[in-house]
Amino acid sequence: MIKPERLRIQVIQNLSEERLMFSLIDMKEDGVSGAAIPVTGNEAYTIPGFAGSVVTELSIMVNDYAALWEMIRNEYQGRLVDILEVTV
């Protein structure tokens, strides 16, 4: 049986190092998270999953890094979290 899993993707803007840090986190406050990966430009990245998740990794493609940087800085005060529903 295919069961969807809900998890969150988090992006934290690191102003001092001028990069975005992407990670997958569970749905609980202060819960489990995967390792954060630095994103510094337009290319493909793989975000590792976390213990207890059926998602071992998530591949993403950043197409407009400059616009993403500005959106997170101006509209989300440096931290963006969104919910993903993944079927594996």
C-alpha positions as CSV (number, residue, x, y, z in Angstrom):
1,M,0.0,0.0,0.0
2,I,1.3,3.4,-0.9
3,K,1.2,5.8,2.0
4,P,1.9,9.5,1.8
5,E,4.3,11.0,4.3
6,R,4.1,14.6,5.5
7,L,7.3,16.4,6.3
8,R,8.6,19.9,6.1
9,I,11.3,21.6,4.0
10,Q,13.2,24.4,5.7
11,V,15.4,27.1,4.2
12,I,17.5,29.3,6.4
13,Q,19.3,32.3,5.0
14,N,22.9,32.5,6.3
15,L,23.8,36.2,5.8
16,S,27.4,36.0,7.0
17,E,28.3,33.1,4.7
18,E,25.9,34.3,1.9
19,R,24.2,31.0,1.3
20,L,20.9,29.2,1.9
21,M,20.8,26.1,4.1
22,F,18.1,23.6,3.0
23,S,17.0,20.7,5.3
24,L,14.1,18.3,5.7
25,I,12.4,18.2,9.1
26,D,9.5,16.2,10.6
27,M,6.2,17.7,11.5
28,K,6.8,18.0,15.2
29,E,8.0,21.2,16.8
30,D,11.7,20.8,17.7
31,G,11.6,17.3,16.1
32,V,14.0,15.3,14.0
33,S,15.8,16.9,11.0
34,G,18.2,15.8,8.3
35,A,21.5,17.4,7.7
36,A,21.4,20.9,6.3
37,I,23.0,21.4,2.9
38,P,24.4,24.7,1.6
39,V,22.8,26.1,-1.6
40,T,24.8,28.8,-3.3
41,G,23.6,29.0,-6.9
42,N,21.6,27.7,-9.8
43,E,22.0,23.9,-10.0
44,A,20.6,20.6,-8.7
45,Y,21.0,19.6,-5.0
46,T,20.1,16.6,-2.9
47,I,18.7,17.1,0.5
48,P,19.2,14.1,2.9
49,G,16.3,12.7,4.8
50,F,16.2,12.0,8.6
51,A,15.9,9.0,10.9
52,G,12.4,7.5,10.9
53,S,11.3,9.0,7.6
54,V,10.6,6.9,4.5
55,V,12.2,9.7,2.5
56,T,15.9,9.0,2.3
57,E,16.7,12.1,0.1
58,L,14.9,14.8,-1.9
59,S,16.4,16.2,-5.2
60,I,15.6,19.8,-5.9
61,M,16.6,22.2,-8.8
62,V,17.3,25.8,-8.1
63,N,16.6,27.9,-11.2
64,D,16.8,31.5,-9.9
65,Y,18.9,31.6,-6.8
66,A,19.0,35.4,-6.7
67,A,15.2,35.7,-6.7
68,L,15.0,32.9,-4.1
69,W,17.5,34.7,-1.9
70,E,15.6,38.0,-2.1
71,M,12.2,36.4,-1.5
72,I,13.4,34.6,1.7
73,R,15.1,37.8,2.9
74,N,12.2,40.2,2.2
75,E,9.1,38.0,2.6
76,Y,10.1,35.4,5.2
77,Q,12.6,37.2,7.4
78,G,15.4,34.7,6.6
79,R,13.5,31.4,7.3
80,L,11.1,29.6,5.1
81,V,9.3,26.4,6.1
82,D,6.8,24.6,3.9
83,I,4.9,21.3,4.2
84,L,5.5,18.5,1.6
85,E,3.3,15.5,1.1
86,V,5.4,12.8,-0.5
87,T,4.2,9.5,-1.8
88,V,6.8,6.7,-1.9
